[in-house]
Amino acid sequence: MLRRAGRPARGGNKGCEIHAQAPARHTRPVNVILIALGGALGSVCRYALSAGVQRFTSPLFPYGTFVVNVAGCLAFGVIIGAARDRIVLDPPARAFLLVGILGGFTTFSTFTYETFVLLQAGEPLSAFLNAGGQLACGLAALWLGYVVATAL
């Protein structure tokens, strides 16, 4: 699934390994199974982390979802950063890690709903902090993961 990547030639397409061509038809059923298994694993991890964080924070702000989304962005950054120079993610690895696990782990639809609920509750500042904070922290975490993974 994973193998080391050689550095591309000067001016080459760094990072393209992660965006390789679509898998052959015979691998699609395998990828669907990997996505399903990864999605189940990611969903359970999301539930555990979100519930754990929320248990120790205020119920008036969706801290659990916030932490899950930032952690998911960090993990995505690490994976794509590593794929840039160090490993090649073949289609089954991409399906399992990025689509399956991280697709099940991150919670954009939940984030959107919780922001909407804050707006409906007359809490525009909390809604703005939730939406803006998750976006800013998510971008920063993805960047950090990418930089760390490419610097190793």
KADAMO-V5062 format. One record per residue. PSI is psi in whole degrees, -180 to 180 (999 if undefined). OMEGA is omega in whole degrees, -180 to 180 (none if undefined). D_FIRST is the distance of its C-alpha to the first C-alpha in Angstrom with 2 decimals. Layout:
BEGIN
{{PSI	OMEGA	D_FIRST} {PSI	OMEGA	D_FIRST}}
END
This chain:
BEGIN
{{-45	180	0.00} {141	173	3.80} {159	-178	6.78} {143	179	10.38} {138	171	12.26} {154	177	15.77} {137	180	18.49} {158	178	19.76} {155	180	23.28} {129	-179	26.11} {5	-179	26.47} {-177	-177	23.01} {78	177	20.81} {136	175	19.30} {-6	-177	16.67} {-17	-180	16.24} {-32	-177	12.58} {-17	-178	12.18} {40	-178	14.67} {172	-179	13.49} {162	179	15.30} {148	-180	15.19} {156	176	13.02} {156	-177	15.10} {-38	-176	17.38} {-16	179	16.00} {-10	-178	12.62} {-45	178	14.65} {-38	178	15.70} {-44	179	12.24} {-39	178	11.53} {-43	178	14.99} {-43	179	14.42} {-40	178	11.38} {-43	180	13.70} {-46	179	16.56} {-45	178	15.12} {-41	178	13.92} {-40	178	17.31} {-46	179	19.18} {-46	180	17.73} {-39	180	18.38} {-42	178	21.83} {-41	178	22.85} {-40	177	21.93} {-47	-180	23.89} {-47	-177	26.81} {-47	-178	26.97} {-47	-179	26.87} {-46	180	29.19} {-39	179	31.63} {-45	179	31.67} {-46	-176	32.48} {-30	180	34.97} {-29	-176	36.73} {9	-179	37.76} {178	-179	38.63} {139	176	41.15} {-5	-178	40.81} {-6	180	42.33} {139	-176	39.16} {65	-179	35.56} {-36	-179	34.19} {-48	178	31.43} {-40	179	29.96} {-51	-179	30.58} {-42	179	28.62} {-46	-178	25.67} {-41	178	25.51} {-43	178	25.82} {-40	178	23.18} {-40	177	20.78} {-40	177	21.64} {-47	180	21.15} {-42	179	17.63} {-43	178	16.80} {-41	178	18.50} {-45	-177	16.62} {-48	-178	13.18} {-30	175	14.56} {-43	178	16.58} {-36	-179	13.84} {-18	-179	12.01} {-48	-174	15.42} {-20	-168	15.78} {-37	-178	13.41} {156	172	9.73} {126	177	8.29} {111	177	6.55} {169	-176	5.76} {-42	178	7.93} {-37	179	6.35} {-44	177	5.12} {-43	-179	8.62} {-47	-177	10.20} {-51	-173	9.59} {-55	-171	10.36} {-47	-179	12.84} {-45	-177	14.43} {-74	-174	14.28} {-55	-176	14.81} {-29	175	16.62} {-38	177	18.33} {-27	-175	19.70} {-49	-177	20.50} {158	-167	22.47} {55	-177	25.83} {-40	-180	27.28} {-38	176	29.40} {-42	177	30.76} {-46	-179	31.47} {-44	179	33.39} {-45	-179	35.34} {-34	176	36.29} {-42	177	37.49} {-43	179	39.52} {-41	177	41.03} {-41	177	42.08} {-45	179	43.77} {-32	-179	45.47} {4	180	46.69} {30	-179	48.41} {64	-176	46.09} {-33	179	45.21} {-45	177	44.69} {-40	179	42.16} {-44	179	40.43} {-45	179	40.33} {-38	178	39.11} {-53	-177	36.35} {-51	-179	35.16} {-40	-179	35.79} {-43	179	34.58} {-39	179	31.20} {-50	-179	30.73} {-47	-180	31.92} {-36	177	30.12} {-45	177	26.85} {-42	179	27.08} {-41	180	28.06} {-42	178	25.23} {-46	179	22.60} {-46	-180	24.36} {-47	178	24.57} {-41	179	20.89} {-47	-179	20.13} {-45	180	22.88} {-47	-177	21.92} {-36	-179	18.27} {-19	-180	19.49} {-19	-178	22.35} {999	none	20.50}}
END
